Each structure stands twice: as structure tokens, then as C-alpha cells.
Amino acid sequence: MLKTILITGATDGIGLETAKRLAAEGHRILLHGRSQEKLDLAAKAVGGETQSYIADLSDLTNVETLAAEISKNHQHLDVLINNAGVFKAPNAVTKDGLDLRFVVNTLAPYALTQRLLPLMDGKGRIINLSSAAQAPVNISALRGQQRLSDMDAYAQSKLAITMWSIDQARRLPDGPLVLAINPGSLLASKMVKQGFGVEGNDLAIGAEILRRAALDDQFAAASGQYFDNDAGRFAQPHADALDPAKVKDVVETIEQIVASLTKA
């Protein structure tokens, strides 16, 4: 059965490679990016049936607009892959005074997911990009009240998305499925090259696990779990993601920030 699949950050890296694989199987791919020029190039590279959506995920009002446009154009969404992410940037503080990593890697995926849930049924899948780099979340930093190093902000944002993935799965016992995935460490994405100065490993490693998570029966009963592609199996995330009190604190903070910056 052919599906409608939205991939954020689909103009390069793992997102683009995943889109190519899914489009090659005939699925309708909704491509998200920040640049119309890059989206046009991505659409040509992906081929098949695609639609493009432009939005700056560092601005949650843009996320609202993105969700509204998708909801207007589509009555149903089968898979949402929250792939877009950032590690380093010339200015790591958003116009709202928040850390860019928390906004793009954690808050924007949360806000987008909440807005698009009405388009998804119990068989749908929400796939969130986590990382092997996970560190305890500093609530003050999440609120923009404390500055962090690039690595600390990135690792905390990836634990935070893992935490809300687990919480969201608990809230959706009848689906859609919610899964956090480490697609593989130091893959050859622009983010890795800019952040670590290395070429990185084959992007196909990450693209293939995202394709499988979107489609394969292996993942059909995996809601609320964490898949570590470095190990090639379901694994335990950072211990904080399994601590109900810590998850509650992080998720409530995410909800408060999102609500304060959107129409919620």
C-alpha cells in the first residue's frame, strides 16, 4: 500500500537519501526545507510524486504555518519523519531567546507532530531522530535561561526528543506509533562535516533504517521504544528517558514553551 510521507530537513543528508528510497518505491513524499532553491533541487533528485513545503523550524510560528498548509492539502498522512536537525550555527540563539538546538531538534518536531496528529490514524508512524549523543536535560537551558556549548545543547536536545517520544507513545496507546531512532553515529551529513570536521560514514546507513522504520513490520509494535542503529537493535536510551518524573518535567516544559510561542 502506497503511503503519504512527510520528511523534514529533506533537502540534503539523511533526509534526502531517505526520500529517494521511499519515492523509488512509489510513495508520495512531502519534502520540507528552508530554501525553495534547495527544495526544487531535492524534488528533481527524489523524482516520483513529491510536494515541497518551505519553513524555518527555528520559528515555531513557521511550524504552525507548515502544519496548516499540509493539513489544507492532505486529508491523510501515513508517516511523519522528524529528521531536521542542527548542531552548530553562527548564532545559536533564536529570536525568541531560545537555544537553536532545542528549538529545531526538540520543540519544532513536537509542535509539528501535535498539529498533524489529526491527519494520522492508528496505523500511522511518527519517527523522531534521536542520537547516540544524549545528555541530561537542563530545564533552565531548555527555557533559554542558560547557555550551553554546542555539544551539550545538541546532546540534551536529542535526549529531550527521545523523552517526549516515549511520553507521546504512552498517550497514544492505539497509535500512531511513535519511535525514536539513532540513525547512526557520524554519518556523512552536512551537520557532521560542519560540526566535527570529518567526512563521516555512508548516509545509506541512516536512510535505510529510516525507510525500514517507516514501512517494515518489524517496527509495527515498537511504539515508545528507542532503536540504536549503531548496535542494529532496540536498546535502552539514556536512563533519564526512563525516569517518569524527569520525563514529566521535560515534557511539561516543552508544552509550556510551545504554547507560549504558538496559538495553542
ABEGO torsion letter per residue (X at the ends): XBBBBBBBGAABEAAAAAAAAAAAAGBBBBBBBABAAAAAAAAAAAEEBBBBBBBBAABAAAAAAAAAAAAAABABBABBBBABBBABBABABBAAGBBAAAAAAAAAAAAAAAAAAAABBAABBBBBBBBABBBBBBAAAAAGABBBBAAAAAAAAAAAAAAAAAAAAAABAAOBBBBBBBAEBGBBBAAAAAAAGBAEBBAAAAAAAAAAAAABAAAAAABGBBBBAAAGBBBBBBAAAABAAAAAAAAAAAAAAAAAABAX
